[in-house]
Amino acid sequence: MQEHSLYPTIEYLRYNSMYPAARLLDSIITEYNASTTFFMTWGWRYGGQFEIDGHSSPEFVDYFHMQDTMTSAYTQIADELSAVLSPAGNAFATALTWDSTLNLWQNDNYHPSLEGSYLAACVFYATLFDESPVGLPYTAGLSIEVATFLQEAAYETVTDIEREPVNIPLSFELYQNYPNPFNANTIIKYDLQNDAEVVLKIYDILGREVKTLVNGDQTSGSKSVVWDGKDNNGRGVSSGVYFYRIQADNTADCKRLVLLK
């Protein structure tokens, strides 16, 4: 079930229209031994303030601000009814956090573009089939690189497998790789405040080791390592989201990078 894109953001309409209708429809659905899935839609590209029948939304400063309210509205009713939630709107946030240049909307700034529609479809695939969409051959006419990127954004959003950063002590600092996304080589930099035994590895989105870049004792100071997109066997890896994790003695940190060939 999907509500009008503005009703969840306007408090009066959320509690007096969206939620009562959702409860009624869910009661009919469950009576026939079926299950309700809520289609969490996305905020508008530039946010804004909206009015319907004299009732207004907050003034949203951007998409992310509007998405927070959208997410809260859908999560609340899904939790109340013990229904499945397909978080397409949150997947927009994941994808845009990874690459802010993505165009997920049509020119009207609220209907989805081909990329946005494909991303939402991948979210439904992962939600309904409980399987990863990563590697699905159908790309809807998008390039393999873009389709893979969106598949991975959908999968991470649905499974909530994003790696939480570890608190970084003063003994080292890990920086975002550059360039990112990259298609040939990328540079990973870090600073060691003290001499330490350092392990720096690349992992894929499923947590499997791809490449060991550093493994041994290092002196304090600024360091940089180049990753050429190849695994430990010298084979080029496919486009997608990867993670690089550094461990210095007993402390660690992890960041995300994107390979686009």
N, C-alpha and C positions, 0 to 999 in steps of 0.2 A: 504494500500500500504506500502511496506517495501523496502528500498534501501539496496544495498550491505553494509555490516557492516562497511566498511572503507570509502565509498564515502562521508558520512556526515562529516567526520573528516578532509578531504583534501579540502581546500578552493576552489581550481580551479575546482575540480570535483563536488563539492557541487553546485556551481553557474552555471557551464556550462554543467552539465549532470543531476544531481538529480533534481534541481528545474525546469528546462525547461520540463523534462519528467513528473514531478508531475503536472505541470500546464496543459500540454496537456491531460494527463489521467483524471485529474479532470474535464476538460471541457467536455470530452466525458461522464463521469459518471453523471454529473449534467444535461447534455442534456436529459438524460433518467430519470430525476426526482429521481435519486438515490443520495446517500451521500457518500463522501469520508471519510475514517478513516485511519489515518497514524499509522503504527505500529512502535513506537519508540523502537529501539533495544537497546542493552546494550554495554558498553565498554568491552574491553578484560580484562581478570583477572589481568594481570600485566601491562596493558598499553603498551607502546612501541612507536616506530616511524615507519611509513609505507610509501611505495612509490608505486605508480601505474602510469605507462606511463610517468615517469619522474617527477611526481608531488608528493610532500611529505606532510605528516601531521606534526603537532608539535610533539615533543618528550614527550609523556605522561608518567608521573612518576608512575601512578597506574590506577586502574579501575576508581576511583572517578574522577581523572583528565580528563580521556578520556570521561567519562559520561557527564561531564559538556559541552563539545563540542557537543556530540551527542544530548543532550537535547536542546541546543540552536538551532542546525540545524533543528531539527524536529519541534520545537515550532515556529520558524520563518515562515516556509512554511505553517504550519497548520493555523497560525494566518492570513497569507496573503490570503489563500483560504477559510477562515471561515470553515475549516474542523475539524472533531473530531480527537482528539489525544489520542491514547491508550498508556499510559506511562510505558510500561513494563520495559524499562531501568531504569527509576526512582524507580520502585518497587524493583529492585535489590539493589539500594542504601538504600532504607528504610529497607529492610530485613537485609542487611549487617551491617547497623548501629545498629540494634537491637541485632544481633548476628553475630560477625565477623567470627565465625567458620563454617558458612554455606558453603556448596560446591554447587555453582550454575552453574558451568561450567563443561564440559567434560574435558578429559585430554589434549585436544588441546588448552584449555584455552580461547576459544571464542564461541564454540557451547554450548548450554545450557545442563545442566544435567537434570535428571528427575525433581529434585526440581526446577531448573530454568524454565523448560518448564511448570510445574504446576503453578508456580508463574505467568508467562506470561499469561497462560490461565485464571487465576483468574482475572487478570487485564482486559482482554477482556470481561469477563462476567460482571464485574462491569461497564465497559465503555458502552457496547452495550445494556445491559438490564437495566442499571441504578438501579441495585439492589446489595445488599451486597452479596458477595460469602461466607461470614462467616456462617458456619453451613451446607454447601453443603455436601451431604453424599459421593460423589465420591471423592476418594483420590488418584487414579492412582497407587495404591500399596504402597503409603507412609503411615507412621503411622498417626493416627488421630492427634497426637500432632503436628507433623511437618506440616501436611496439614492445620490444623487450624492456625498455626503460619503464613504460607504463605498466606492463605486467608485474614488474618487480615492485613498483610503488603500490599497486593494488594488493599484492601478496603481503607486503610488510604491514600495510594498514589493517588488513583483516586479521592477521595472525598476531599483530602487536609484538613482533620479534625484534623491534629496534633495540639495539644494544645501549643500555644506559651508561653514560660516561662515568668513569671512576673518578673520585675526588683526586685531584692532582696535587701531590706535595710539592714543596719548593725545590725538590731535588732535580726536577726536569720539567720541560714544557714541550708539548707536541703541537705543531702548527698544521693548518690545512694545506693539503698538497696543492701544487700549482704546475700547470694549469689543471682546472677541474670544471667540467669534464675534459678528458684528454683522449687523443686517438693514436698517439705514438709513444711518447715518454712523459712521465710526470715526476716532479721532484717532491720528496718528503723531507721536511726539515724538522729538527728538534734541538733543544739546548739541554746539555747535562750540566748541572751545578756541581756535581761531584763525580769522581771516577766510579764506574758501575759496570756490572755485567748486563749487557743489553741484548734483548731479543726483539727484532722487528719483523713481523710477518704480515702477509696479505691473506685475507679470508674471503670466500664467496658469501652470498647472502644466506646460505644454509649453514654457515659456520665451518665449512671445510677449508683446510689450509690449502692455499694456492702457491705461495712463494715465500721463502725465507730470505729476507734482505740483509739482516744483521743477526749474528749470533756469536757473541764473544765479549771480552772485556774492552771497554773504551775509556779514554780519559775525558775529563770535563771539557766543556766548550761547545761551540756550535757545530752541528753535523748536518749533512744532507746526503740523501740516497736517491738514486734514480730507479724507477720501476718502468720497464719497457713493455708491460702488458703480457709477459710470458710467465709460465708456471715453472715449477722446480725442474721439469724435464725439458725446458727450453721451447715448449710449445705455446703459441699464442692463444690466449684465452678469449672467450666470446665477450661481446659487448654486455654491459650490465653494471650493477651496483656491487662494489666490493668494499671491504673494510680493512684498514691497516691498524694494527695493534702493536704498541710498544710496551715492553716490560723492562724496567730498570731496577735491578735487584728485586725488592718485594712490592713495588708499586707499578701500576699500569694505567694506560689510557688508550682509547680507540676512537677513530674518526672514519667517516665514510668518503669514498671517492667513486667517480663514475667513469667508465671506459666506453667510449663511443667510437666504433671503427667506421 
